[in-house]
């Protein structure tokens, strides 16, 4: 399938972070999420994990994702879950949605059903309420 690539120009990609609720950061992805930029995505996810933030990844303006970026998202989801935090994708459409459903990622609870969450999902508030002190380390890997 024809996919035009400009490895040296990343002007068609943007990643912006903003804290939207206490303990929750939004990562907005714009453009194509592929190997050339997946390191940047990974760094942003790791930063959120280090700072103990939940992470919402807004893919409304992301029109292409490749396997490397998908791996970063899935591993990021796992890493955040290990420290009692969540990574959630929303605004997923087109090619991105197709790839996620083909690979079964939609079944892992990684994808939000709402297009744009305007409040923390219920299971976050539950978690933030019950073990906001980080006492969820009973099952150490």
Helices and strands as residue ranges (DSSP letters): E 13-21, E 24-33, H 35-50, E 54-65, H 67-82, E 87-90, H 94-102, G 105-108, H 122-131
